[in-house]
Amino acid sequence: MRAYSNIAVLKYWGKLDEQLILPTKSSLSFTLSELWTDTEVEVKEGKGVELYINGKRAGERAHERVNGFLERARKFYAIPSARFIIKSTTNFPLAAGMASSASGFAALSKALNKALDLNLDGAELSRMARLGSGSASRSVHSGIVVWHKGEDHYSSYAETLFDKDYWQDLRVIYVILNSGEKKVKSREGMALSVSTCPFYNFWIDYEERILLPAFLEAIRERDFERFATLTMEASNNMHAVCLATRPPLFYLNDLSRRVVELVNAFNEREVKAAYTFDAGPNPAIFTLKEYMEELLALLPGRKIVSGIA
């Protein structure tokens, strides 16, 4: 079963509940058509997990994470105590801040749903995927997706607000500046920010109350200039939270900052592009189809151009 990566413009960064992976605020994302994970699950007699990623047996950390996901999911879904052979393939770098966990656990949830005949609908699949990785709740869906913060397992889920064809000339350019694993994983970084950033509560209130409605209006009206401005603001806000964390979290590198400068220069006369960074150095650049070739010529690194899945 296939699930796609997503890029959040309104970020998820912090949990209210570590076990249920309930976020501190709602988030908004775009599902990307060119970044995906394919997963198949075979269920056999016995116990345990055999996990293979891109043809190789996964390491202990990945096995622990999948086992933890299955234990949490058993509290809500009819997942038997059995031996699971899981084979997963992805077409983009892992653990590099490009939402590989999102597409991975979304694809795993879909594969389990099929293998076990669970007959879960989209909202329920979103809840299940969330138990593996918060942003996976969004990757279950296509188009432009909101993840409702919620207060418990049933009220925290994602849904599509606008389908994949709503904004047809919108493009996303992923710029791969560094495909290595980041030093501080998102899970650890989030926990540090929640507990040590002095303005964390102000940030979540501002984004939920001010930025989310503004984003929805800009998307509804296909107002690219406003959307782009909000996207860059939201990205900067999250990384300001990271910098104010103790110790500070540095997810961007010198090339990342160079891309910020390039986009700002590109927008000098007219706003034609917007950068956004998750917890990693690799930016996603939103632009319109008419500006794409001009922008591609300016950007460093390996580039993947994606539409909305």
C-alpha positions as protocol buffer text, in pm:
chain_id: "A"
residue {
  index: 1
  type: MET
  ca { x: 0 y: 0 z: 0 }
}
residue {
  index: 2
  type: ARG
  ca { x: 127 y: 345 z: -89 }
}
residue {
  index: 3
  type: ALA
  ca { x: 123 y: 663 z: 117 }
}
residue {
  index: 4
  type: TYR
  ca { x: 279 y: 995 z: 28 }
}
residue {
  index: 5
  type: SER
  ca { x: 492 y: 1233 z: 225 }
}
residue {
  index: 6
  type: ASN
  ca { x: 344 y: 1566 z: 323 }
}
residue {
  index: 7
  type: ILE
  ca { x: 486 y: 1909 z: 390 }
}
residue {
  index: 8
  type: ALA
  ca { x: 322 y: 2109 z: 667 }
}
residue {
  index: 9
  type: VAL
  ca { x: 289 y: 2483 z: 621 }
}
residue {
  index: 10
  type: LEU
  ca { x: 142 y: 2524 z: 969 }
}
residue {
  index: 11
  type: LYS
  ca { x: 375 y: 2306 z: 1172 }
}
residue {
  index: 12
  type: TYR
  ca { x: 331 y: 2026 z: 1424 }
}
residue {
  index: 13
  type: TRP
  ca { x: 596 y: 2064 z: 1693 }
}
residue {
  index: 14
  type: GLY
  ca { x: 507 y: 1926 z: 2033 }
}
residue {
  index: 15
  type: LYS
  ca { x: 280 y: 1676 z: 2205 }
}
residue {
  index: 16
  type: LEU
  ca { x: 20 y: 1698 z: 2479 }
}
residue {
  index: 17
  type: ASP
  ca { x: 28 y: 1320 z: 2520 }
}
residue {
  index: 18
  type: GLU
  ca { x: 334 y: 1111 z: 2433 }
}
residue {
  index: 19
  type: GLN
  ca { x: 151 y: 779 z: 2419 }
}
residue {
  index: 20
  type: LEU
  ca { x: -144 y: 887 z: 2204 }
}
residue {
  index: 21
  type: ILE
  ca { x: 70 y: 1142 z: 2016 }
}
residue {
  index: 22
  type: LEU
  ca { x: -180 y: 1422 z: 2063 }
}
residue {
  index: 23
  type: PRO
  ca { x: -40 y: 1753 z: 1930 }
}
residue {
  index: 24
  type: THR
  ca { x: -33 y: 2082 z: 2116 }
}
residue {
  index: 25
  type: LYS
  ca { x: -208 y: 2252 z: 1824 }
}
residue {
  index: 26
  type: SER
  ca { x: -366 y: 2184 z: 1486 }
}
residue {
  index: 27
  type: SER
  ca { x: -156 y: 2174 z: 1169 }
}
residue {
  index: 28
  type: LEU
  ca { x: -204 y: 2214 z: 794 }
}
residue {
  index: 29
  type: SER
  ca { x: -22 y: 2026 z: 517 }
}
residue {
  index: 30
  type: PHE
  ca { x: 2 y: 1946 z: 148 }
}
residue {
  index: 31
  type: THR
  ca { x: 37 y: 1582 z: 37 }
}
residue {
  index: 32
  type: LEU
  ca { x: 321 y: 1546 z: -217 }
}
residue {
  index: 33
  type: SER
  ca { x: 275 y: 1333 z: -529 }
}
residue {
  index: 34
  type: GLU
  ca { x: 643 y: 1254 z: -593 }
}
residue {
  index: 35
  type: LEU
  ca { x: 759 y: 1143 z: -247 }
}
residue {
  index: 36
  type: TRP
  ca { x: 614 y: 812 z: -135 }
}
residue {
  index: 37
  type: THR
  ca { x: 648 y: 492 z: 67 }
}
residue {
  index: 38
  type: ASP
  ca { x: 518 y: 150 z: -40 }
}
residue {
  index: 39
  type: THR
  ca { x: 457 y: -106 z: 236 }
}
residue {
  index: 40
  type: GLU
  ca { x: 331 y: -462 z: 244 }
}
residue {
  index: 41
  type: VAL
  ca { x: 250 y: -668 z: 553 }
}
residue {
  index: 42
  type: GLU
  ca { x: 246 y: -1045 z: 585 }
}
residue {
  index: 43
  type: VAL
  ca { x: 88 y: -1195 z: 898 }
}
residue {
  index: 44
  type: LYS
  ca { x: 214 y: -1535 z: 1019 }
}
residue {
  index: 45
  type: GLU
  ca { x: 191 y: -1752 z: 1326 }
}
residue {
  index: 46
  type: GLY
  ca { x: 419 y: -1656 z: 1612 }
}
residue {
  index: 47
  type: LYS
  ca { x: 517 y: -1323 z: 1761 }
}
residue {
  index: 48
  type: GLY
  ca { x: 738 y: -1028 z: 1680 }
}
residue {
  index: 49
  type: VAL
  ca { x: 822 y: -802 z: 1389 }
}
residue {
  index: 50
  type: GLU
  ca { x: 1058 y: -844 z: 1094 }
}
residue {
  index: 51
  type: LEU
  ca { x: 1104 y: -504 z: 935 }
}
residue {
  index: 52
  type: TYR
  ca { x: 1281 y: -445 z: 604 }
}
residue {
  index: 53
  type: ILE
  ca { x: 1336 y: -95 z: 463 }
}
residue {
  index: 54
  type: ASN
  ca { x: 1460 y: -54 z: 106 }
}
residue {
  index: 55
  type: GLY
  ca { x: 1558 y: -421 z: 91 }
}
residue {
  index: 56
  type: LYS
  ca { x: 1762 y: -428 z: 414 }
}
residue {
  index: 57
  type: ARG
  ca { x: 1668 y: -545 z: 760 }
}
residue {
  index: 58
  type: ALA
  ca { x: 1598 y: -235 z: 968 }
}
residue {
  index: 59
  type: GLY
  ca { x: 1794 y: -153 z: 1281 }
}
residue {
  index: 60
  type: GLU
  ca { x: 1691 y: -200 z: 1641 }
}
residue {
  index: 61
  type: ARG
  ca { x: 1556 y: 155 z: 1680 }
}
residue {
  index: 62
  type: ALA
  ca { x: 1318 y: 114 z: 1385 }
}
residue {
  index: 63
  type: HIS
  ca { x: 1198 y: -225 z: 1516 }
}
residue {
  index: 64
  type: GLU
  ca { x: 1134 y: -71 z: 1858 }
}
residue {
  index: 65
  type: ARG
  ca { x: 935 y: 209 z: 1704 }
}
residue {
  index: 66
  type: VAL
  ca { x: 714 y: -26 z: 1502 }
}
residue {
  index: 67
  type: ASN
  ca { x: 662 y: -255 z: 1803 }
}
residue {
  index: 68
  type: GLY
  ca { x: 561 y: 48 z: 2011 }
}
residue {
  index: 69
  type: PHE
  ca { x: 315 y: 154 z: 1743 }
}
residue {
  index: 70
  type: LEU
  ca { x: 156 y: -193 z: 1732 }
}
residue {
  index: 71
  type: GLU
  ca { x: 120 y: -202 z: 2112 }
}
residue {
  index: 72
  type: ARG
  ca { x: -53 y: 137 z: 2117 }
}
residue {
  index: 73
  type: ALA
  ca { x: -275 y: 45 z: 1823 }
}
residue {
  index: 74
  type: ARG
  ca { x: -391 y: -280 z: 1988 }
}
residue {
  index: 75
  type: LYS
  ca { x: -574 y: -74 z: 2251 }
}
residue {
  index: 76
  type: PHE
  ca { x: -810 y: 55 z: 1983 }
}
residue {
  index: 77
  type: TYR
  ca { x: -800 y: -189 z: 1690 }
}
residue {
  index: 78
  type: ALA
  ca { x: -825 y: -565 z: 1638 }
}
residue {
  index: 79
  type: ILE
  ca { x: -455 y: -627 z: 1583 }
}
residue {
  index: 80
  type: PRO
  ca { x: -364 y: -982 z: 1687 }
}
residue {
  index: 81
  type: SER
  ca { x: -51 y: -1096 z: 1865 }
}
residue {
  index: 82
  type: ALA
  ca { x: 119 y: -1247 z: 1562 }
}
residue {
  index: 83
  type: ARG
  ca { x: 439 y: -1238 z: 1358 }
}
residue {
  index: 84
  type: PHE
  ca { x: 443 y: -943 z: 1120 }
}
residue {
  index: 85
  type: ILE
  ca { x: 678 y: -934 z: 822 }
}
residue {
  index: 86
  type: ILE
  ca { x: 686 y: -575 z: 702 }
}
residue {
  index: 87
  type: LYS
  ca { x: 859 y: -470 z: 380 }
}
residue {
  index: 88
  type: SER
  ca { x: 881 y: -99 z: 308 }
}
residue {
  index: 89
  type: THR
  ca { x: 1031 y: 95 z: 19 }
}
residue {
  index: 90
  type: THR
  ca { x: 1072 y: 470 z: 0 }
}
residue {
  index: 91
  type: ASN
  ca { x: 1192 y: 688 z: -287 }
}
residue {
  index: 92
  type: PHE
  ca { x: 1342 y: 973 z: -83 }
}
residue {
  index: 93
  type: PRO
  ca { x: 1595 y: 1012 z: 203 }
}
residue {
  index: 94
  type: LEU
  ca { x: 1504 y: 883 z: 549 }
}
residue {
  index: 95
  type: ALA
  ca { x: 1532 y: 1082 z: 875 }
}
residue {
  index: 96
  type: ALA
  ca { x: 1641 y: 1395 z: 687 }
}
residue {
  index: 97
  type: GLY
  ca { x: 1347 y: 1616 z: 779 }
}
residue {
  index: 98
  type: MET
  ca { x: 1135 y: 1517 z: 478 }
}
residue {
  index: 99
  type: ALA
  ca { x: 851 y: 1340 z: 662 }
}
residue {
  index: 100
  type: SER
  ca { x: 966 y: 985 z: 591 }
}
residue {
  index: 101
  type: SER
  ca { x: 803 y: 871 z: 917 }
}
residue {
  index: 102
  type: ALA
  ca { x: 478 y: 1030 z: 803 }
}
residue {
  index: 103
  type: SER
  ca { x: 458 y: 836 z: 477 }
}
residue {
  index: 104
  type: GLY
  ca { x: 605 y: 526 z: 645 }
}
residue {
  index: 105
  type: PHE
  ca { x: 348 y: 490 z: 923 }
}
residue {
  index: 106
  type: ALA
  ca { x: 63 y: 599 z: 695 }
}
residue {
  index: 107
  type: ALA
  ca { x: 160 y: 325 z: 448 }
}
residue {
  index: 108
  type: LEU
  ca { x: 198 y: 73 z: 733 }
}
residue {
  index: 109
  type: SER
  ca { x: -148 y: 160 z: 867 }
}
residue {
  index: 110
  type: LYS
  ca { x: -300 y: 113 z: 523 }
}
residue {
  index: 111
  type: ALA
  ca { x: -117 y: -218 z: 480 }
}
residue {
  index: 112
  type: LEU
  ca { x: -234 y: -344 z: 821 }
}
residue {
  index: 113
  type: ASN
  ca { x: -588 y: -239 z: 740 }
}
residue {
  index: 114
  type: LYS
  ca { x: -573 y: -450 z: 425 }
}
residue {
  index: 115
  type: ALA
  ca { x: -386 y: -750 z: 569 }
}
residue {
  index: 116
  type: LEU
  ca { x: -614 y: -777 z: 875 }
}
residue {
  index: 117
  type: ASP
  ca { x: -943 y: -683 z: 701 }
}
residue {
  index: 118
  type: LEU
  ca { x: -1002 y: -406 z: 955 }
}
residue {
  index: 119
  type: ASN
  ca { x: -1220 y: -202 z: 716 }
}
residue {
  index: 120
  type: LEU
  ca { x: -1115 y: 130 z: 867 }
}
residue {
  index: 121
  type: ASP
  ca { x: -1236 y: 450 z: 703 }
}
residue {
  index: 122
  type: GLY
  ca { x: -1013 y: 750 z: 635 }
}
residue {
  index: 123
  type: ALA
  ca { x: -1064 y: 916 z: 973 }
}
residue {
  index: 124
  type: GLU
  ca { x: -993 y: 592 z: 1159 }
}
residue {
  index: 125
  type: LEU
  ca { x: -683 y: 523 z: 947 }
}
residue {
  index: 126
  type: SER
  ca { x: -566 y: 873 z: 1033 }
}
residue {
  index: 127
  type: ARG
  ca { x: -608 y: 802 z: 1405 }
}
residue {
  index: 128
  type: MET
  ca { x: -422 y: 472 z: 1374 }
}
residue {
  index: 129
  type: ALA
  ca { x: -132 y: 624 z: 1177 }
}
residue {
  index: 130
  type: ARG
  ca { x: -102 y: 901 z: 1438 }
}
residue {
  index: 131
  type: LEU
  ca { x: -7 y: 637 z: 1695 }
}
residue {
  index: 132
  type: GLY
  ca { x: 313 y: 573 z: 1498 }
}
residue {
  index: 133
  type: SER
  ca { x: 401 y: 927 z: 1391 }
}
residue {
  index: 134
  type: GLY
  ca { x: 195 y: 1240 z: 1444 }
}
residue {
  index: 135
  type: SER
  ca { x: 236 y: 1372 z: 1090 }
}
residue {
  index: 136
  type: ALA
  ca { x: 141 y: 1029 z: 951 }
}
residue {
  index: 137
  type: SER
  ca { x: -218 y: 1118 z: 1040 }
}
residue {
  index: 138
  type: ARG
  ca { x: -201 y: 1371 z: 756 }
}
residue {
  index: 139
  type: SER
  ca { x: -23 y: 1142 z: 505 }
}
residue {
  index: 140
  type: VAL
  ca { x: -317 y: 902 z: 506 }
}
residue {
  index: 141
  type: HIS
  ca { x: -508 y: 1164 z: 305 }
}
residue {
  index: 142
  type: SER
  ca { x: -463 y: 1337 z: -29 }
}
residue {
  index: 143
  type: GLY
  ca { x: -482 y: 1705 z: -113 }
}
residue {
  index: 144
  type: ILE
  ca { x: -464 y: 1988 z: 140 }
}
residue {
  index: 145
  type: VAL
  ca { x: -510 y: 1840 z: 485 }
}
residue {
  index: 146
  type: VAL
  ca { x: -581 y: 1968 z: 835 }
}
residue {
  index: 147
  type: TRP
  ca { x: -495 y: 1768 z: 1147 }
}
residue {
  index: 148
  type: HIS
  ca { x: -739 y: 1864 z: 1420 }
}
residue {
  index: 149
  type: LYS
  ca { x: -561 y: 1888 z: 1754 }
}
residue {
  index: 150
  type: GLY
  ca { x: -836 y: 1716 z: 1952 }
}
residue {
  index: 151
  type: GLU
  ca { x: -833 y: 1616 z: 2316 }
}
residue {
  index: 152
  type: ASP
  ca { x: -829 y: 1235 z: 2298 }
}
residue {
  index: 153
  type: HIS
  ca { x: -775 y: 951 z: 2051 }
}
residue {
  index: 154
  type: TYR
  ca { x: -1109 y: 997 z: 1879 }
}
residue {
  index: 155
  type: SER
  ca { x: -1110 y: 1375 z: 1842 }
}
residue {
  index: 156
  type: SER
  ca { x: -750 y: 1399 z: 1710 }
}
residue {
  index: 157
  type: TYR
  ca { x: -752 y: 1311 z: 1340 }
}
residue {
  index: 158
  type: ALA
  ca { x: -680 y: 1457 z: 997 }
}
residue {
  index: 159
  type: GLU
  ca { x: -906 y: 1518 z: 700 }
}
residue {
  index: 160
  type: THR
  ca { x: -882 y: 1661 z: 349 }
}
residue {
  index: 161
  type: LEU
  ca { x: -1010 y: 2019 z: 326 }
}
residue {
  index: 162
  type: PHE
  ca { x: -933 y: 2079 z: -43 }
}
residue {
  index: 163
  type: ASP
  ca { x: -876 y: 1802 z: -297 }
}
residue {
  index: 164
  type: LYS
  ca { x: -557 y: 1758 z: -497 }
}
residue {
  index: 165
  type: ASP
  ca { x: -693 y: 1946 z: -799 }
}
residue {
  index: 166
  type: TYR
  ca { x: -809 y: 2253 z: -608 }
}
residue {
  index: 167
  type: TRP
  ca { x: -496 y: 2458 z: -680 }
}
residue {
  index: 168
  type: GLN
  ca { x: -373 y: 2303 z: -1002 }
}
residue {
  index: 169
  type: ASP
  ca { x: -85 y: 2538 z: -1086 }
}
residue {
  index: 170
  type: LEU
  ca { x: 74 y: 2510 z: -741 }
}
residue {
  index: 171
  type: ARG
  ca { x: 410 y: 2331 z: -735 }
}
residue {
  index: 172
  type: VAL
  ca { x: 644 y: 2220 z: -457 }
}
residue {
  index: 173
  type: ILE
  ca { x: 1020 y: 2194 z: -512 }
}
residue {
  index: 174
  type: TYR
  ca { x: 1200 y: 1983 z: -253 }
}
residue {
  index: 175
  type: VAL
  ca { x: 1565 y: 2086 z: -240 }
}
residue {
  index: 176
  type: ILE
  ca { x: 1787 y: 1809 z: -103 }
}
residue {
  index: 177
  type: LEU
  ca { x: 2087 y: 1982 z: 50 }
}
residue {
  index: 178
  type: ASN
  ca { x: 2176 y: 1705 z: 294 }
}
residue {
  index: 179
  type: SER
  ca { x: 2040 y: 1350 z: 284 }
}
residue {
  index: 180
  type: GLY
  ca { x: 2204 y: 1243 z: 611 }
}
residue {
  index: 181
  type: GLU
  ca { x: 2019 y: 1180 z: 934 }
}
residue {
  index: 182
  type: LYS
  ca { x: 1964 y: 1481 z: 1158 }
}
residue {
  index: 183
  type: LYS
  ca { x: 2147 y: 1490 z: 1492 }
}
residue {
  index: 184
  type: VAL
  ca { x: 1840 y: 1549 z: 1708 }
}
residue {
  index: 185
  type: LYS
  ca { x: 1533 y: 1345 z: 1612 }
}
residue {
  index: 186
  type: SER
  ca { x: 1202 y: 1528 z: 1591 }
}
residue {
  index: 187
  type: ARG
  ca { x: 1057 y: 1337 z: 1885 }
}
residue {
  index: 188
  type: GLU
  ca { x: 1337 y: 1442 z: 2119 }
}
residue {
  index: 189
  type: GLY
  ca { x: 1345 y: 1797 z: 1982 }
}
residue {
  index: 190
  type: MET
  ca { x: 973 y: 1847 z: 2034 }
}
residue {
  index: 191
  type: ALA
  ca { x: 988 y: 1734 z: 2394 }
}
residue {
  index: 192
  type: LEU
  ca { x: 1273 y: 1978 z: 2463 }
}
residue {
  index: 193
  type: SER
  ca { x: 1087 y: 2269 z: 2303 }
}
residue {
  index: 194
  type: VAL
  ca { x: 765 y: 2203 z: 2496 }
}
residue {
  index: 195
  type: SER
  ca { x: 951 y: 2193 z: 2827 }
}
residue {
  index: 196
  type: THR
  ca { x: 1209 y: 2470 z: 2780 }
}
residue {
  index: 197
  type: CYS
  ca { x: 1105 y: 2728 z: 2514 }
}
residue {
  index: 198
  type: PRO
  ca { x: 992 y: 3037 z: 2712 }
}
residue {
  index: 199
  type: PHE
  ca { x: 733 y: 3151 z: 2456 }
}
residue {
  index: 200
  type: TYR
  ca { x: 607 y: 2808 z: 2348 }
}
residue {
  index: 201
  type: ASN
  ca { x: 249 y: 2861 z: 2475 }
}
residue {
  index: 202
  type: PHE
  ca { x: 229 y: 3200 z: 2302 }
}
residue {
  index: 203
  type: TRP
  ca { x: 341 y: 3036 z: 1977 }
}
residue {
  index: 204
  type: ILE
  ca { x: 74 y: 2764 z: 1980 }
}
residue {
  index: 205
  type: ASP
  ca { x: -200 y: 3016 z: 2069 }
}
residue {
  index: 206
  type: TYR
  ca { x: -95 y: 3256 z: 1791 }
}
residue {
  index: 207
  type: GLU
  ca { x: -76 y: 2985 z: 1527 }
}
residue {
  index: 208
  type: GLU
  ca { x: -407 y: 2821 z: 1620 }
}
residue {
  index: 209
  type: ARG
  ca { x: -601 y: 3144 z: 1664 }
}
residue {
  index: 210
  type: ILE
  ca { x: -445 y: 3374 z: 1402 }
}
residue {
  index: 211
  type: LEU
  ca { x: -245 y: 3183 z: 1141 }
}
residue {
  index: 212
  type: LEU
  ca { x: -470 y: 2882 z: 1079 }
}
residue {
  index: 213
  type: PRO
  ca { x: -778 y: 3089 z: 981 }
}
residue {
  index: 214
  type: ALA
  ca { x: -555 y: 3316 z: 769 }
}
residue {
  index: 215
  type: PHE
  ca { x: -407 y: 3015 z: 586 }
}
residue {
  index: 216
  type: LEU
  ca { x: -750 y: 2867 z: 515 }
}
residue {
  index: 217
  type: GLU
  ca { x: -874 y: 3196 z: 371 }
}
residue {
  index: 218
  type: ALA
  ca { x: -567 y: 3238 z: 150 }
}
residue {
  index: 219
  type: ILE
  ca { x: -598 y: 2882 z: 17 }
}
residue {
  index: 220
  type: ARG
  ca { x: -971 y: 2915 z: -36 }
}
residue {
  index: 221
  type: GLU
  ca { x: -912 y: 3227 z: -247 }
}
residue {
  index: 222
  type: ARG
  ca { x: -596 y: 3084 z: -412 }
}
residue {
  index: 223
  type: ASP
  ca { x: -417 y: 3400 z: -303 }
}
residue {
  index: 224
  type: PHE
  ca { x: -56 y: 3295 z: -359 }
}
residue {
  index: 225
  type: GLU
  ca { x: 109 y: 3611 z: -226 }
}
residue {
  index: 226
  type: ARG
  ca { x: -72 y: 3586 z: 106 }
}
residue {
  index: 227
  type: PHE
  ca { x: -26 y: 3210 z: 123 }
}
residue {
  index: 228
  type: ALA
  ca { x: 347 y: 3241 z: 54 }
}
residue {
  index: 229
  type: THR
  ca { x: 393 y: 3514 z: 315 }
}
residue {
  index: 230
  type: LEU
  ca { x: 213 y: 3305 z: 577 }
}
residue {
  index: 231
  type: THR
  ca { x: 414 y: 2994 z: 484 }
}
residue {
  index: 232
  type: MET
  ca { x: 747 y: 3164 z: 538 }
}
residue {
  index: 233
  type: GLU
  ca { x: 628 y: 3325 z: 861 }
}
residue {
  index: 234
  type: ALA
  ca { x: 509 y: 2992 z: 1000 }
}
residue {
  index: 235
  type: SER
  ca { x: 839 y: 2822 z: 910 }
}
residue {
  index: 236
  type: ASN
  ca { x: 1039 y: 3102 z: 1072 }
}
residue {
  index: 237
  type: ASN
  ca { x: 819 y: 3084 z: 1381 }
}
residue {
  index: 238
  type: MET
  ca { x: 881 y: 2713 z: 1433 }
}
residue {
  index: 239
  type: HIS
  ca { x: 1256 y: 2751 z: 1396 }
}
residue {
  index: 240
  type: ALA
  ca { x: 1251 y: 3047 z: 1634 }
}
residue {
  index: 241
  type: VAL
  ca { x: 1095 y: 2808 z: 1886 }
}
residue {
  index: 242
  type: CYS
  ca { x: 1378 y: 2562 z: 1813 }
}
residue {
  index: 243
  type: LEU
  ca { x: 1643 y: 2830 z: 1866 }
}
residue {
  index: 244
  type: ALA
  ca { x: 1481 y: 2935 z: 2195 }
}
residue {
  index: 245
  type: THR
  ca { x: 1484 y: 2574 z: 2317 }
}
residue {
  index: 246
  type: ARG
  ca { x: 1747 y: 2483 z: 2578 }
}
residue {
  index: 247
  type: PRO
  ca { x: 1987 y: 2368 z: 2448 }
}
residue {
  index: 248
  type: PRO
  ca { x: 1904 y: 2532 z: 2113 }
}
residue {
  index: 249
  type: LEU
  ca { x: 1808 y: 2311 z: 1819 }
}
residue {
  index: 250
  type: PHE
  ca { x: 1986 y: 2391 z: 1490 }
}
residue {
  index: 251
  type: TYR
  ca { x: 1806 y: 2210 z: 1209 }
}
residue {
  index: 252
  type: LEU
  ca { x: 1910 y: 2452 z: 933 }
}
residue {
  index: 253
  type: ASN
  ca { x: 2261 y: 2474 z: 791 }
}
residue {
  index: 254
  type: ASP
  ca { x: 2449 y: 2735 z: 588 }
}
residue {
  index: 255
  type: LEU
  ca { x: 2300 y: 2611 z: 260 }
}
residue {
  index: 256
  type: SER
  ca { x: 1951 y: 2626 z: 413 }
}
residue {
  index: 257
  type: ARG
  ca { x: 2006 y: 2990 z: 500 }
}
residue {
  index: 258
  type: ARG
  ca { x: 2140 y: 3052 z: 150 }
}
residue {
  index: 259
  type: VAL
  ca { x: 1811 y: 2922 z: 8 }
}
residue {
  index: 260
  type: VAL
  ca { x: 1620 y: 3164 z: 234 }
}
residue {
  index: 261
  type: GLU
  ca { x: 1828 y: 3449 z: 90 }
}
residue {
  index: 262
  type: LEU
  ca { x: 1771 y: 3326 z: -268 }
}
residue {
  index: 263
  type: VAL
  ca { x: 1393 y: 3309 z: -219 }
}
residue {
  index: 264
  type: ASN
  ca { x: 1384 y: 3656 z: -63 }
}
residue {
  index: 265
  type: ALA
  ca { x: 1581 y: 3795 z: -358 }
}
residue {
  index: 266
  type: PHE
  ca { x: 1353 y: 3610 z: -603 }
}
residue {
  index: 267
  type: ASN
  ca { x: 1057 y: 3779 z: -435 }
}
residue {
  index: 268
  type: GLU
  ca { x: 1205 y: 4130 z: -441 }
}
residue {
  index: 269
  type: ARG
  ca { x: 953 y: 4272 z: -690 }
}
residue {
  index: 270
  type: GLU
  ca { x: 672 y: 4019 z: -659 }
}
residue {
  index: 271
  type: VAL
  ca { x: 608 y: 3728 z: -420 }
}
residue {
  index: 272
  type: LYS
  ca { x: 658 y: 3424 z: -644 }
}
residue {
  index: 273
  type: ALA
  ca { x: 792 y: 3161 z: -404 }
}
residue {
  index: 274
  type: ALA
  ca { x: 785 y: 3054 z: -39 }
}
residue {
  index: 275
  type: TYR
  ca { x: 1026 y: 2839 z: 160 }
}
residue {
  index: 276
  type: THR
  ca { x: 931 y: 2613 z: 447 }
}
residue {
  index: 277
  type: PHE
  ca { x: 1156 y: 2388 z: 658 }
}
residue {
  index: 278
  type: ASP
  ca { x: 1052 y: 2101 z: 879 }
}
residue {
  index: 279
  type: ALA
  ca { x: 1301 y: 1965 z: 1135 }
}
residue {
  index: 280
  type: GLY
  ca { x: 1586 y: 1934 z: 887 }
}
residue {
  index: 281
  type: PRO
  ca { x: 1798 y: 2136 z: 645 }
}
residue {
  index: 282
  type: ASN
  ca { x: 1607 y: 2052 z: 327 }
}
residue {
  index: 283
  type: PRO
  ca { x: 1359 y: 2321 z: 220 }
}
residue {
  index: 284
  type: ALA
  ca { x: 1034 y: 2274 z: 37 }
}
residue {
  index: 285
  type: ILE
  ca { x: 970 y: 2567 z: -195 }
}
residue {
  index: 286
  type: PHE
  ca { x: 614 y: 2651 z: -296 }
}
residue {
  index: 287
  type: THR
  ca { x: 570 y: 2834 z: -626 }
}
residue {
  index: 288
  type: LEU
  ca { x: 335 y: 2855 z: -922 }
}
residue {
  index: 289
  type: LYS
  ca { x: 384 y: 2663 z: -1245 }
}
residue {
  index: 290
  type: GLU
  ca { x: 474 y: 2976 z: -1443 }
}
residue {
  index: 291
  type: TYR
  ca { x: 773 y: 3054 z: -1217 }
}
residue {
  index: 292
  type: MET
  ca { x: 902 y: 2702 z: -1167 }
}
residue {
  index: 293
  type: GLU
  ca { x: 1174 y: 2683 z: -1436 }
}
residue {
  index: 294
  type: GLU
  ca { x: 1316 y: 3022 z: -1342 }
}
residue {
  index: 295
  type: LEU
  ca { x: 1333 y: 2919 z: -978 }
}
residue {
  index: 296
  type: LEU
  ca { x: 1484 y: 2577 z: -1047 }
}
residue {
  index: 297
  type: ALA
  ca { x: 1778 y: 2742 z: -1223 }
}
residue {
  index: 298
  type: LEU
  ca { x: 1861 y: 2940 z: -908 }
}
residue {
  index: 299
  type: LEU
  ca { x: 1836 y: 2672 z: -642 }
}
residue {
  index: 300
  type: PRO
  ca { x: 2134 y: 2457 z: -530 }
}
residue {
  index: 301
  type: GLY
  ca { x: 2130 y: 2085 z: -456 }
}
residue {
  index: 302
  type: ARG
  ca { x: 1927 y: 1798 z: -597 }
}
residue {
  index: 303
  type: LYS
  ca { x: 1569 y: 1897 z: -664 }
}
residue {
  index: 304
  type: ILE
  ca { x: 1242 y: 1703 z: -672 }
}
residue {
  index: 305
  type: VAL
  ca { x: 944 y: 1879 z: -827 }
}
residue {
  index: 306
  type: SER
  ca { x: 610 y: 1764 z: -694 }
}
residue {
  index: 307
  type: GLY
  ca { x: 247 y: 1837 z: -742 }
}
residue {
  index: 308
  type: ILE
  ca { x: -22 y: 1767 z: -486 }
}
residue {
  index: 309
  type: ALA
  ca { x: -123 y: 1403 z: -444 }
}
